[in-house]
Amino acid sequence: MFTELYRGRMNGYQYILAKQTEWAKNRGLDLVGSKIGCGRPVYTINVDHNLFQPLLPDVRASFAAGDGSELGSGGLPGKMQAIHSSSALGVNVFQYWKSASAAPVIASACGLCREGSDVSYDIQFEEKYPINDTFGIHPNIDVVIHNKPEAKFKRFAIECKFSEAYRTHRHGGLKQKYLDCADIWDDIPNLRAFAERISPDDKQFQHLHPAQLIKHILAMKRKFGRGGFRLLYLWYDVLGEQGKCHQDEVQEFVSVTSGDGIKFHSLTYQKLIATLATQLRSTHQEYVRYITERYL
């Protein structure tokens, strides 16, 4: 499949779908369409079939309260049941460490803190942080690692991307209402100038969705200050032109944010999973086997 992707016969989105479909077949899982009998069969019958371990009660409650329709309704599958779901991938990688009360392990593997640090104590999903109290919808951050009150960085925020970065439809820019709130940009002039380039439409970026990342930064900055958080962009890499373009776009955003002193960095899922496998296979065999067989 990688050969087909490299030769341009299959784009990144198609490759991820093909790989995940084969994973489902290998496990004997039945797949249905978005309307059960209609649509492309890329959804598991229930959400647990798509996960390494069932959703913890508080994790399920977080997704139920989110704005992404992840759990489905009316008998139709939710987004998390899609085999190419970024939320399912995030849960499969991070919930295990929450259930084991071992947040520092995954935080360290992500490069958010040094190995052996005990600064982190919990992992939450789909947390909402308002930018402005008058805005109706607040940013939902995929994964948030909570740190001790005395820690320099109060939160490690993680934006997770899987197949959506390689779809053909374009993402939205930053709405003017954010730029009209002058006070939220006071100490980040580089990001403000960048935001103007992608407002109201983003005609520059194909794979990265910078408007979403900007909103996450504004929300976390309001709550914890410019130096009180780290934001990680965790993305799934593909070979070929799309992967190279995605990487270039990420690096441009890294340069913009670093000029304002914002702690933003990126990591591919492949590198993270390889790190976890190298360091932890002997002590977490089932978890490592699942994530490597499915996502590497």
C-alpha positions as CSV (number, residue, x, y, z in Angstrom):
1,M,0.0,0.0,0.0
2,F,2.9,2.4,0.7
3,T,4.2,1.7,-2.8
4,E,0.8,2.8,-4.3
5,L,0.8,5.9,-2.1
6,Y,4.3,6.8,-3.1
7,R,3.5,6.4,-6.9
8,G,0.6,8.8,-6.5
9,R,-2.1,6.2,-7.2
10,M,-3.5,6.6,-3.7
11,N,-3.7,9.8,-1.6
12,G,-3.0,9.9,2.2
13,Y,-6.7,9.7,3.1
14,Q,-7.3,6.7,0.9
15,Y,-4.2,5.0,2.2
16,I,-5.3,5.4,5.8
17,L,-8.8,4.1,5.0
18,A,-7.3,1.1,3.2
19,K,-5.0,0.3,6.1
20,Q,-7.7,0.6,8.7
21,T,-10.1,-1.5,6.6
22,E,-7.5,-4.3,6.5
23,W,-7.0,-4.0,10.2
24,A,-10.8,-4.5,10.8
25,K,-10.9,-7.5,8.4
26,N,-8.0,-9.1,10.3
27,R,-9.9,-8.8,13.5
28,G,-13.1,-10.1,12.0
29,L,-15.0,-6.9,12.6
30,D,-18.2,-6.1,10.6
31,L,-18.3,-2.5,9.2
32,V,-21.4,-0.5,8.3
33,G,-22.0,2.9,6.5
34,S,-22.8,6.2,8.2
35,K,-26.5,5.4,7.7
36,I,-26.0,1.7,8.6
37,G,-27.1,0.2,5.3
38,C,-26.0,3.2,3.2
39,G,-22.7,4.9,2.8
40,R,-19.1,3.6,2.7
41,P,-18.7,0.7,5.2
42,V,-16.0,2.3,7.5
43,Y,-17.9,2.3,10.9
44,T,-17.7,-0.4,13.5
45,I,-21.0,-1.8,14.9
46,N,-20.4,-0.2,18.3
47,V,-17.7,2.1,19.5
48,D,-16.0,-0.4,21.7
49,H,-15.0,-2.5,18.6
50,N,-13.0,0.5,17.5
51,L,-11.1,0.9,20.8
52,F,-8.3,-0.9,22.6
53,Q,-10.4,-0.7,25.8
54,P,-14.0,0.5,26.4
55,L,-14.5,4.2,27.2
56,L,-14.1,5.0,30.9
57,P,-17.3,6.5,32.4
58,D,-15.8,10.0,32.7
59,V,-14.3,9.8,29.2
60,R,-17.6,8.8,27.7
61,A,-19.3,11.7,29.6
62,S,-16.7,14.1,28.2
63,F,-17.3,13.1,24.6
64,A,-21.1,13.1,25.2
65,A,-20.8,16.7,26.3
66,G,-18.6,17.7,23.4
67,D,-19.6,19.4,20.1
68,G,-18.4,16.7,17.7
69,S,-21.2,14.1,17.7
70,E,-18.6,11.5,18.5
71,L,-20.9,8.9,20.1
72,G,-23.7,9.0,17.6
73,S,-27.5,9.3,18.1
74,G,-30.7,7.9,16.8
75,G,-29.2,4.5,16.2
76,L,-26.7,5.9,13.8
77,P,-22.9,5.5,14.3
78,G,-20.9,8.3,15.8
79,K,-17.7,9.7,14.4
80,M,-15.7,7.7,16.9
81,Q,-16.9,4.5,15.3
82,A,-15.2,5.4,12.1
83,I,-12.0,3.2,11.7
84,H,-10.2,6.4,10.5
85,S,-11.4,8.5,13.4
86,S,-8.9,10.9,15.0
87,S,-10.8,10.8,18.3
88,A,-10.7,6.9,18.4
89,L,-6.9,7.1,17.7
90,G,-6.5,9.6,20.5
91,V,-8.5,7.5,22.9
92,N,-6.5,4.4,21.9
93,V,-3.2,6.1,22.6
94,F,-4.0,8.1,25.7
95,Q,-6.9,6.5,27.7
96,Y,-4.7,3.5,28.6
97,W,-2.4,5.8,30.6
98,K,-5.3,7.5,32.3
99,S,-6.7,4.2,33.4
100,A,-3.3,3.2,34.7
101,S,-2.9,6.5,36.6
102,A,0.3,7.0,34.6
103,A,-0.1,10.3,32.9
104,P,3.6,11.2,33.3
105,V,4.6,8.2,31.1
106,I,2.7,9.4,28.0
107,A,3.5,13.0,28.7
108,S,7.2,12.2,28.6
109,A,6.9,10.0,25.5
110,C,5.2,13.0,23.8
111,G,8.2,15.2,24.6
112,L,6.1,17.4,26.9
113,C,8.3,16.8,30.0
114,R,11.5,15.0,30.9
115,E,11.5,11.2,31.4
116,G,10.8,10.4,35.1
117,S,8.9,13.6,35.7
118,D,5.9,13.3,38.0
119,V,4.4,16.7,37.2
120,S,1.3,15.3,35.4
121,Y,-1.5,13.6,37.3
122,D,-4.5,13.2,35.0
123,I,-5.7,13.1,31.4
124,Q,-8.9,14.6,30.1
125,F,-10.6,14.5,26.7
126,E,-12.7,17.2,24.9
127,E,-12.2,19.9,27.5
128,K,-13.6,23.3,26.6
129,Y,-11.7,26.5,27.2
130,P,-13.5,29.8,26.3
131,I,-11.7,32.6,24.4
132,N,-14.4,35.1,25.0
133,D,-17.5,34.6,27.2
134,T,-19.7,36.1,24.5
135,F,-18.8,33.4,21.9
136,G,-21.4,30.7,21.8
137,I,-19.0,27.7,21.1
138,H,-15.7,27.3,22.9
139,P,-12.7,25.4,21.6
140,N,-12.8,21.6,22.4
141,I,-9.2,20.4,22.9
142,D,-8.8,16.7,22.0
143,V,-6.5,15.7,24.9
144,V,-5.5,17.8,28.0
145,I,-2.9,16.5,30.4
146,H,-3.4,18.2,33.8
147,N,-0.3,19.1,35.8
148,K,0.3,19.9,39.5
149,P,-0.6,23.4,40.7
150,E,3.1,24.2,41.3
151,A,4.2,23.2,37.8
152,K,5.4,25.9,35.4
153,F,3.1,24.5,32.7
154,K,-0.4,24.0,34.1
155,R,-1.6,22.0,31.1
156,F,-0.3,20.0,28.2
157,A,-2.8,20.4,25.4
158,I,-2.8,18.1,22.5
159,E,-4.5,18.5,19.1
160,C,-4.8,15.1,17.4
161,K,-5.1,14.5,13.6
162,F,-5.4,11.3,11.7
163,S,-7.1,11.1,8.2
164,E,-8.8,14.5,8.1
165,A,-5.6,16.3,7.3
166,Y,-5.5,14.5,3.9
167,R,-9.1,15.0,2.7
168,T,-9.8,17.0,-0.4
169,H,-12.2,19.6,1.1
170,R,-10.6,22.8,2.4
171,H,-10.9,23.8,6.1
172,G,-12.1,27.2,7.2
173,G,-10.2,30.3,8.1
174,L,-10.3,32.4,11.2
175,K,-13.5,34.5,11.6
176,Q,-13.2,38.2,11.9
177,K,-14.7,38.2,15.3
178,Y,-11.5,36.9,16.8
179,L,-9.4,39.6,15.3
180,D,-11.9,42.2,16.6
181,C,-11.1,41.2,20.1
182,A,-7.9,43.3,20.3
183,D,-7.0,42.5,23.9
184,I,-6.5,38.8,23.3
185,W,-3.6,39.5,20.9
186,D,-1.6,41.9,23.1
187,D,1.5,39.8,23.7
188,I,1.4,37.7,20.5
189,P,2.0,40.1,17.6
190,N,3.5,37.5,15.3
191,L,0.5,35.2,15.6
192,R,-1.8,38.2,15.2
193,A,-0.2,39.0,11.8
194,F,-0.4,35.4,10.8
195,A,-4.0,35.2,11.8
196,E,-4.8,38.1,9.5
197,R,-3.4,36.1,6.5
198,I,-6.0,33.3,7.1
199,S,-9.0,35.5,7.9
200,P,-11.8,35.2,6.9
201,D,-10.6,32.5,4.5
202,D,-7.6,30.2,4.5
203,K,-6.4,29.9,1.0
204,Q,-2.8,28.9,1.9
205,F,-2.8,25.8,4.0
206,Q,-3.8,22.4,2.5
207,H,-3.3,20.0,5.4
208,L,-2.7,22.0,8.6
209,H,-5.7,23.7,10.0
210,P,-4.0,26.8,11.6
211,A,-7.2,28.6,12.5
212,Q,-8.1,25.7,14.9
213,L,-4.7,25.8,16.5
214,I,-4.9,29.6,16.9
215,K,-8.2,29.2,18.8
216,H,-6.6,26.6,21.1
217,I,-3.7,28.9,21.8
218,L,-6.0,31.9,22.5
219,A,-8.2,29.8,24.8
220,M,-5.3,28.3,26.8
221,K,-3.5,31.7,27.0
222,R,-6.6,33.3,28.5
223,K,-6.8,30.6,31.2
224,F,-3.1,30.0,32.0
225,G,-1.2,32.9,30.4
226,R,1.2,32.8,27.5
227,G,3.8,30.8,29.4
228,G,1.5,28.5,31.4
229,F,0.8,25.8,28.8
230,R,2.3,23.7,26.0
231,L,0.4,22.8,22.9
232,L,1.3,19.7,20.9
233,Y,0.2,19.0,17.4
234,L,0.1,15.2,17.1
235,W,-0.4,14.1,13.5
236,Y,-0.3,11.0,11.3
237,D,2.3,11.1,8.6
238,V,2.0,9.7,5.1
239,L,4.6,9.3,2.4
240,G,4.8,11.4,-0.8
241,E,3.9,15.0,-1.6
242,Q,1.0,15.3,0.9
243,G,3.2,14.2,3.9
244,K,6.0,16.6,2.8
245,C,3.5,19.5,2.4
246,H,1.9,18.8,5.8
247,Q,5.3,18.8,7.5
248,D,6.3,22.1,5.8
249,E,3.0,23.7,6.9
250,V,3.6,22.5,10.5
251,Q,7.1,24.0,10.5
252,E,5.9,27.3,9.4
253,F,3.4,27.4,12.2
254,V,6.1,26.4,14.7
255,S,8.2,29.4,13.5
256,V,5.4,31.8,13.9
257,T,4.5,30.7,17.4
258,S,8.1,30.5,18.6
259,G,8.5,34.2,17.7
260,D,5.9,35.0,20.4
261,G,7.3,32.6,23.0
262,I,4.4,30.2,22.7
263,K,5.4,26.6,23.5
264,F,4.1,24.8,20.5
265,H,5.6,21.8,18.9
266,S,4.7,18.8,16.7
267,L,5.1,15.1,16.7
268,T,3.9,12.3,14.4
269,Y,1.9,9.4,15.7
270,Q,4.4,7.1,14.1
271,K,7.3,8.5,16.1
272,L,5.3,8.5,19.3
273,I,4.2,4.9,18.9
274,A,7.7,3.8,18.0
275,T,9.0,5.4,21.2
276,L,6.3,3.7,23.3
277,A,7.1,0.3,21.7
278,T,10.8,0.7,22.2
279,Q,10.6,1.7,25.8
280,L,7.5,-0.1,27.1
281,R,6.9,-3.3,25.1
282,S,8.0,-5.6,27.9
283,T,5.8,-4.1,30.5
284,H,2.8,-3.1,28.4
285,Q,2.6,-5.9,25.8
286,E,-1.0,-5.9,24.9
287,Y,-1.2,-2.1,24.5
288,V,1.9,-1.9,22.5
289,R,0.8,-4.8,20.3
290,Y,-2.5,-3.2,19.6
291,I,-1.2,0.3,18.6
292,T,1.7,-1.0,16.6
293,E,-0.3,-3.5,14.6
294,R,-3.0,-1.0,13.9
295,Y,-1.2,2.3,13.3
296,L,2.3,1.5,12.2
